[in-house]
Amino acid sequence: MCVRTSRSLCGRISKCLLDRCFPIVLIVVLCAGSRCPAQGSDKSAPGGASLNETVQTDRGLNPCEVQEKNEFTPTTPYVRSITDDVTVVVRDLDACLKAEGSTAFQLRLALDGTTLPKLLPTMGPSGQNYLKFSLRIDPYDREDRARWAKIIRAMRRSEEGVSITLANGKTGQVFPSAHAIVINLYPGYTPLVVAGLAVLLIGMLVLGYRSNMLRDNPGDTHKAGMVYPFSLGRVQMAFWFYLVVAGYLYIWLLTGQSYTPTGSVLALLGISSATGFAAAIVDRNKNAEASGKRSDLEIQHATLQSRIAEIEAAHPPAGSDLASKLGEKKDEAAAVGLRLASTPRPVVSKSAGIFKDLFCDGDGVSFHRFQIIVWTIVLGVVFVNAVQLDLAMPDFDAALLGLMGLSSGTYIGFKFPEKSK
């Protein structure tokens, strides 16, 4: 057998980058051809025989055996994507169908020993002994995704490809075959998608550090040169945004089809968005309340001082009602002054570094922050593992989503008494 292997520079770059995001190997192009055995006139076995009772022709050959090629077409050795067509050549298709007691429409493609029942065959012209299948993954069928995920894992482990054959759709019996097929898991535009994801990630990191996109600024004004602390709610939103975008594109690259995220993933995005929004509202309300309280006291104190000055300008005689009123105003102004002195001005927090900003409040490391960070990381790992192994975004259990929602609610609740950093 003569094997021809080619690797492009873009293919190697894609493989390297994708291995960093998901443990994926980009399969190289492998075209194989070998000399066919001499053809002879076959005789089919009696009808109704099983493959378990090896059906022989007059030359001792199995009519159901998959051949590398015949005079009309070869068995497909390589496809450019997982959505291409595949041809399977059978030694003597008519005799095979008679022996199996089946029809061509009941035959199914089997890769790496895994039968794909959702792929329907198209029979070639009469007497040419081959079938065609259009490869396709149904992202909404959990069982079909699981079958393809098993095949893809096998493709990643071997550059020589996986076995290709046919199976009887009624009995599940797999036809004998010594041939393999290489499936290029990623289309030619994969480097562009990987580059786009890298640009998105770098852009988010740069903007997150150099701007206030992921930072807290609870005040209504912005001070030039001020480096505000990172917002846990906004960082969590950015984390889930990037994971969902990367997972969506990964599934699209492999299946060649657009895929709607599951309801639980949408719920998770909703929880993270609501957490970020509620945290921002709480911070702004606390800042506005503190500013408003001090402002009211300052106005009240200024008004009392002005009234005291007016009464003193009238030089009220001792014992008069005006003198008594002056004393009351002075006492009232002193009380307001004490309240004003005990009401601090709103403090504009500065960043102490991303880890301290996310884990700490004014009293140091807080458990409600630690809890939501841990659950976000755990669910992120579950998400990546599901996308990689199942070719689908995960269906999180309702209890797990409830736990995430409870963590987010606890975080928001503790932000009300939380001290400023």
C-alpha positions as CSV (number, residue, x, y, z in Angstrom):
1,M,0.0,0.0,0.0
2,C,1.3,3.4,-1.0
3,V,0.6,6.1,1.6
4,R,0.7,9.8,0.8
5,T,0.7,12.3,3.8
6,S,0.6,16.1,3.6
7,R,0.5,18.6,6.4
8,S,-0.1,22.3,5.7
9,L,1.3,25.1,8.0
10,C,-2.3,26.3,8.8
11,G,-3.2,22.8,9.8
12,R,-0.3,22.6,12.3
13,I,-1.2,26.0,13.7
14,S,-4.8,25.0,14.1
15,K,-3.8,21.8,15.8
16,C,-1.5,23.6,18.3
17,L,-4.1,26.3,19.1
18,L,-7.0,23.9,19.5
19,D,-5.0,21.6,21.7
20,R,-4.7,24.5,24.1
21,C,-8.4,25.1,24.2
22,F,-9.7,21.5,23.8
23,P,-7.6,18.3,23.6
24,I,-8.1,17.9,19.9
25,V,-5.7,16.5,17.2
26,L,-6.0,17.8,13.7
27,I,-6.0,14.7,11.4
28,V,-3.5,14.8,8.5
29,V,-4.6,14.1,4.9
30,L,-4.1,10.4,4.2
31,C,-4.8,8.9,0.7
32,A,-4.2,5.2,0.3
33,G,-4.5,2.9,-2.6
34,S,-3.6,-0.7,-3.1
35,R,-3.7,-3.4,-5.8
36,C,-7.2,-5.1,-5.9
37,P,-7.4,-8.9,-5.9
38,A,-8.3,-10.5,-9.2
39,Q,-12.0,-10.5,-9.8
40,G,-13.9,-13.7,-10.6
41,S,-17.5,-14.8,-11.2
42,D,-19.1,-15.1,-7.7
43,K,-21.9,-17.4,-6.7
44,S,-24.1,-16.3,-3.9
45,A,-24.9,-18.6,-1.0
46,P,-28.5,-19.8,-0.5
47,G,-30.9,-17.0,0.5
48,G,-31.4,-16.3,4.1
49,A,-27.9,-17.3,5.2
50,S,-26.3,-15.3,8.0
51,L,-22.9,-13.6,8.1
52,N,-22.3,-15.7,11.2
53,E,-22.3,-18.6,8.7
54,T,-19.6,-17.1,6.4
55,V,-21.2,-16.9,2.9
56,Q,-18.8,-18.2,0.3
57,T,-18.6,-17.7,-3.5
58,D,-17.2,-20.3,-5.8
59,R,-13.7,-18.6,-5.2
60,G,-14.0,-18.7,-1.4
61,L,-14.7,-15.0,-1.1
62,N,-17.3,-13.2,1.1
63,P,-19.7,-11.2,-1.1
64,C,-20.4,-8.8,1.8
65,E,-16.7,-7.9,2.3
66,V,-15.9,-4.2,1.9
67,Q,-13.4,-3.7,-0.9
68,E,-10.8,-1.0,-1.3
69,K,-12.1,-0.3,-4.8
70,N,-13.6,-1.8,-7.9
71,E,-13.6,-0.8,-11.6
72,F,-16.2,1.9,-10.9
73,T,-15.2,3.7,-7.7
74,P,-13.0,3.3,-4.6
75,T,-14.1,3.1,-1.0
76,T,-13.5,6.6,0.3
77,P,-10.1,6.8,2.1
78,Y,-10.3,10.5,3.2
79,V,-12.9,13.3,3.5
80,R,-12.2,16.9,4.0
81,S,-15.0,17.5,6.6
82,I,-17.4,15.6,8.7
83,T,-20.3,16.7,6.3
84,D,-18.9,15.2,3.1
85,D,-20.1,12.1,1.2
86,V,-18.6,8.6,1.7
87,T,-18.6,5.7,-0.7
88,V,-18.4,2.1,0.4
89,V,-17.7,-0.6,-2.1
90,V,-19.0,-4.1,-1.4
91,R,-17.7,-7.2,-3.2
92,D,-21.0,-8.5,-4.5
93,L,-23.8,-6.3,-3.1
94,D,-26.7,-8.2,-4.7
95,A,-25.5,-11.5,-3.3
96,C,-24.8,-9.9,0.1
97,L,-28.3,-8.5,0.3
98,K,-29.8,-11.9,-0.6
99,A,-27.7,-13.6,2.0
100,E,-28.7,-11.1,4.6
101,G,-32.3,-11.2,3.7
102,S,-32.2,-7.4,3.6
103,T,-32.5,-4.5,1.3
104,A,-29.9,-1.8,0.4
105,F,-32.0,0.8,2.3
106,Q,-31.6,-1.1,5.5
107,L,-27.8,-1.0,5.4
108,R,-26.0,1.5,7.5
109,L,-22.5,3.0,7.7
110,A,-20.2,1.8,10.5
111,L,-17.1,3.7,11.6
112,D,-14.7,2.3,14.1
113,G,-17.2,-0.4,14.8
114,T,-19.9,2.2,15.7
115,T,-23.1,1.9,13.5
116,L,-24.6,5.3,12.5
117,P,-28.4,4.5,12.2
118,K,-29.3,8.1,11.2
119,L,-27.2,8.0,8.0
120,L,-29.4,6.6,5.1
121,P,-27.7,5.1,2.1
122,T,-27.9,6.0,-1.6
123,M,-27.4,3.0,-3.8
124,G,-25.1,3.3,-6.9
125,P,-26.2,2.1,-10.4
126,S,-27.2,-1.5,-10.7
127,G,-24.3,-3.8,-10.8
128,Q,-21.7,-1.3,-9.6
129,N,-21.8,-2.6,-6.0
130,Y,-21.4,0.5,-3.9
131,L,-23.4,2.7,-1.6
132,K,-23.0,6.4,-0.7
133,F,-23.7,8.1,2.6
134,S,-23.7,11.8,3.5
135,L,-22.0,12.3,6.8
136,R,-23.9,14.3,9.3
137,I,-24.1,14.8,13.0
138,D,-27.5,15.6,14.6
139,P,-26.5,18.0,17.4
140,Y,-30.0,17.7,18.9
141,D,-29.9,13.9,19.2
142,R,-28.0,12.9,22.4
143,E,-27.4,9.3,21.2
144,D,-26.2,10.4,17.7
145,R,-23.8,12.9,19.3
146,A,-22.5,10.1,21.6
147,R,-21.8,7.8,18.7
148,W,-19.9,10.6,16.8
149,A,-18.1,11.6,19.9
150,K,-16.7,8.1,20.2
151,I,-15.6,8.1,16.5
152,I,-14.0,11.5,16.9
153,R,-12.1,10.4,20.0
154,A,-10.8,7.4,17.9
155,M,-9.8,9.8,15.1
156,R,-7.8,11.9,17.5
157,R,-5.8,8.9,18.7
158,S,-4.8,7.6,15.3
159,E,-3.5,9.4,12.2
160,E,-4.3,6.3,10.2
161,G,-8.0,6.8,10.6
162,V,-10.8,4.5,11.7
163,S,-12.3,1.4,10.2
164,I,-15.0,1.9,7.6
165,T,-17.6,-0.8,6.8
166,L,-21.4,-1.5,6.5
167,A,-23.8,-2.9,9.0
168,N,-27.2,-4.6,8.7
169,G,-29.6,-2.1,10.1
170,K,-32.0,-4.9,11.3
171,T,-29.5,-7.3,12.9
172,G,-26.7,-4.9,13.7
173,Q,-24.2,-7.4,12.1
174,V,-21.1,-5.5,10.9
175,F,-19.6,-6.5,7.5
176,P,-16.0,-7.6,7.3
177,S,-13.6,-4.8,6.3
178,A,-9.8,-4.2,6.4
179,H,-10.1,-0.6,5.2
180,A,-9.9,2.7,7.1
181,I,-11.0,6.3,6.5
182,V,-9.4,9.5,7.6
183,I,-11.9,12.3,8.5
184,N,-10.5,15.8,8.6
185,L,-12.2,17.1,11.8
186,Y,-11.7,20.8,11.1
187,P,-12.5,22.6,7.9
188,G,-10.0,24.9,6.1
189,Y,-11.2,28.0,7.7
190,T,-10.5,26.7,11.2
191,P,-7.4,28.9,11.6
192,L,-9.5,32.0,11.0
193,V,-12.0,30.9,13.7
194,V,-9.1,30.1,16.2
195,A,-7.5,33.5,15.4
196,G,-10.9,35.2,16.0
197,L,-11.3,33.5,19.4
198,A,-7.7,34.4,20.3
199,V,-8.4,38.1,19.3
200,L,-11.6,38.1,21.3
201,L,-9.8,36.7,24.4
202,I,-6.9,39.1,24.2
203,G,-9.2,42.0,23.5
204,M,-11.3,41.1,26.6
205,L,-8.2,40.8,28.8
206,V,-6.7,44.1,27.5
207,L,-9.9,46.1,27.8
208,G,-10.6,44.5,31.2
209,Y,-7.3,45.8,32.5
210,R,-7.0,49.1,30.7
211,S,-10.6,50.2,30.9
212,N,-13.5,50.1,33.2
213,M,-15.3,47.4,31.2
214,L,-14.9,44.8,34.0
215,R,-14.4,47.3,36.9
216,D,-16.7,48.8,39.6
217,N,-17.4,52.5,39.5
218,P,-20.4,53.0,41.7
219,G,-20.2,56.8,41.5
220,D,-21.8,59.0,38.9
221,T,-18.6,60.7,37.9
222,H,-15.3,59.3,36.6
223,K,-11.9,60.5,37.8
224,A,-9.2,60.6,35.2
225,G,-6.4,58.1,35.9
226,M,-8.4,56.3,38.6
227,V,-8.0,52.5,38.6
228,Y,-11.2,51.1,40.0
229,P,-11.4,47.6,41.5
230,F,-12.6,44.6,39.4
231,S,-16.2,43.7,39.6
232,L,-16.9,40.0,40.5
233,G,-20.3,40.2,38.7
234,R,-18.8,41.6,35.5
235,V,-15.9,39.2,35.5
236,Q,-18.3,36.3,35.8
237,M,-20.4,37.6,32.9
238,A,-17.3,37.8,30.7
239,F,-16.2,34.3,31.8
240,W,-19.5,32.7,30.7
241,F,-19.7,34.9,27.6
242,Y,-16.4,33.7,26.3
243,L,-17.0,30.0,27.2
244,V,-20.4,29.9,25.4
245,V,-19.0,31.7,22.3
246,A,-16.0,29.3,22.1
247,G,-18.2,26.2,22.7
248,Y,-20.7,27.3,20.1
249,L,-17.9,27.8,17.4
250,Y,-16.2,24.5,18.4
251,I,-19.5,22.5,17.9
252,W,-20.1,24.4,14.6
253,L,-16.6,23.5,13.3
254,L,-17.1,19.8,14.1
255,T,-20.7,19.3,13.0
256,G,-20.9,21.9,10.3
257,Q,-24.3,23.0,11.6
258,S,-25.5,25.9,13.8
259,Y,-26.5,24.8,17.2
260,T,-28.9,26.4,19.7
261,P,-27.6,26.5,23.3
262,T,-29.6,24.4,25.7
263,G,-32.1,26.0,28.0
264,S,-29.9,25.4,31.0
265,V,-27.0,27.2,29.4
266,L,-29.3,30.2,28.7
267,A,-30.4,30.0,32.3
268,L,-26.8,30.1,33.4
269,L,-26.1,33.1,31.2
270,G,-29.2,34.7,32.7
271,I,-28.0,34.1,36.3
272,S,-24.6,35.6,35.6
273,S,-26.1,38.6,33.8
274,A,-28.6,39.2,36.6
275,T,-25.8,38.8,39.2
276,G,-23.7,41.5,37.5
277,F,-26.6,43.8,37.0
278,A,-27.9,43.4,40.6
279,A,-24.4,43.9,42.0
280,A,-24.0,47.2,40.1
281,I,-27.4,48.4,41.3
282,V,-26.6,47.6,44.9
283,D,-23.2,49.4,44.7
284,R,-24.7,52.5,43.1
285,N,-27.6,52.6,45.6
286,K,-25.2,52.3,48.5
287,N,-23.0,55.1,47.1
288,A,-26.0,57.3,46.3
289,E,-27.5,56.7,49.8
290,A,-24.2,57.6,51.5
291,S,-23.8,60.7,49.3
292,G,-27.4,61.8,49.8
293,K,-27.3,61.4,53.5
294,R,-24.1,63.5,53.9
295,S,-25.4,66.1,51.4
296,D,-28.7,66.4,53.4
297,L,-26.8,66.9,56.7
298,E,-24.5,69.5,55.0
299,I,-27.5,71.5,53.7
300,Q,-29.2,71.3,57.1
301,H,-26.1,72.4,59.0
302,A,-25.6,75.3,56.5
303,T,-29.2,76.4,56.9
304,L,-28.9,76.4,60.7
305,Q,-25.7,78.4,60.7
306,S,-27.3,80.9,58.4
307,R,-30.3,81.3,60.7
308,I,-28.1,81.6,63.7
309,A,-26.1,84.4,62.0
310,E,-29.4,86.2,61.2
311,I,-30.6,86.0,64.8
312,E,-27.2,87.1,66.2
313,A,-27.3,90.1,63.8
314,A,-30.5,91.2,65.5
315,H,-28.7,91.3,68.9
316,P,-31.7,89.8,70.9
317,P,-31.8,90.9,74.5
318,A,-31.2,88.2,77.1
319,G,-34.3,86.4,78.2
320,S,-36.3,87.2,75.1
321,D,-38.0,84.7,72.9
322,L,-35.5,85.4,70.1
323,A,-32.6,84.7,72.5
324,S,-34.2,81.4,73.5
325,K,-34.7,80.6,69.8
326,L,-31.0,81.4,69.2
327,G,-30.0,78.9,71.8
328,E,-32.2,76.2,70.4
329,K,-30.7,76.7,66.9
330,K,-27.2,76.6,68.3
331,D,-28.0,73.3,70.0
332,E,-29.6,71.9,66.9
333,A,-26.6,73.0,64.8
334,A,-24.2,71.3,67.2
335,A,-26.2,68.0,67.0
336,V,-26.3,68.2,63.2
337,G,-22.6,68.9,63.2
338,L,-21.9,65.8,65.3
339,R,-24.0,63.7,62.9
340,L,-22.2,65.2,60.0
341,A,-18.8,64.4,61.5
342,S,-19.8,60.8,62.0
343,T,-21.0,60.4,58.4
344,P,-17.9,59.8,56.2
345,R,-17.8,60.9,52.7
346,P,-18.2,58.1,50.1
347,V,-14.8,56.6,49.4
348,V,-13.8,55.8,45.8
349,S,-12.0,52.4,46.0
350,K,-8.8,51.7,44.1
351,S,-7.9,48.4,42.6
352,A,-5.6,46.2,44.8
353,G,-5.1,43.6,42.0
354,I,-7.6,41.3,40.4
355,F,-7.4,38.5,43.0
356,K,-7.9,40.8,46.0
357,D,-10.6,42.7,44.1
358,L,-12.6,39.5,43.4
359,F,-12.1,37.7,46.7
360,C,-12.1,40.6,49.2
361,D,-14.4,43.3,50.5
362,G,-13.6,46.0,53.1
363,D,-13.0,43.4,55.8
364,G,-10.8,41.1,53.7
365,V,-11.6,37.8,52.1
366,S,-15.3,37.1,52.2
367,F,-16.9,33.7,52.0
368,H,-19.8,34.8,49.8
369,R,-17.4,35.9,47.1
370,F,-15.2,32.8,47.5
371,Q,-18.3,30.6,47.2
372,I,-19.6,32.1,43.9
373,I,-16.1,32.0,42.4
374,V,-15.7,28.3,43.2
375,W,-19.0,27.3,41.7
376,T,-18.4,29.4,38.6
377,I,-15.1,27.5,38.0
378,V,-16.7,24.1,38.7
379,L,-19.5,24.7,36.2
380,G,-17.0,26.1,33.7
381,V,-15.0,22.8,33.9
382,V,-18.2,20.8,33.4
383,F,-19.1,23.0,30.5
384,V,-15.8,22.5,28.7
385,N,-15.8,18.8,29.3
386,A,-19.3,18.4,27.9
387,V,-18.6,20.4,24.8
388,Q,-15.4,18.4,24.1
389,L,-16.7,14.9,24.8
390,D,-20.4,15.2,23.9
391,L,-20.3,17.8,21.0
392,A,-23.0,19.8,22.8
393,M,-23.5,22.3,25.4
394,P,-24.4,20.6,28.7
395,D,-27.9,20.3,30.2
396,F,-27.2,21.4,33.7
397,D,-29.4,19.7,36.3
398,A,-32.1,22.0,37.7
399,A,-30.7,21.5,41.2
400,L,-27.2,22.5,40.1
401,L,-28.7,25.7,38.5
402,G,-30.6,26.3,41.7
403,L,-27.4,26.0,43.6
404,M,-25.7,28.5,41.3
405,G,-28.6,30.8,41.7
406,L,-28.5,30.5,45.5
407,S,-24.8,31.4,45.5
408,S,-25.5,34.4,43.3
409,G,-28.4,35.5,45.6
410,T,-26.2,35.1,48.7
411,Y,-23.5,37.2,47.0
412,I,-26.0,40.0,46.2
413,G,-27.6,39.8,49.7
414,F,-24.2,40.2,51.4
415,K,-23.3,43.2,49.2
416,F,-25.8,45.3,51.1
417,P,-23.9,45.3,54.4
418,E,-20.5,44.8,52.7
419,K,-18.0,47.5,53.5
420,S,-16.3,49.5,50.8
421,K,-12.8,48.3,49.8
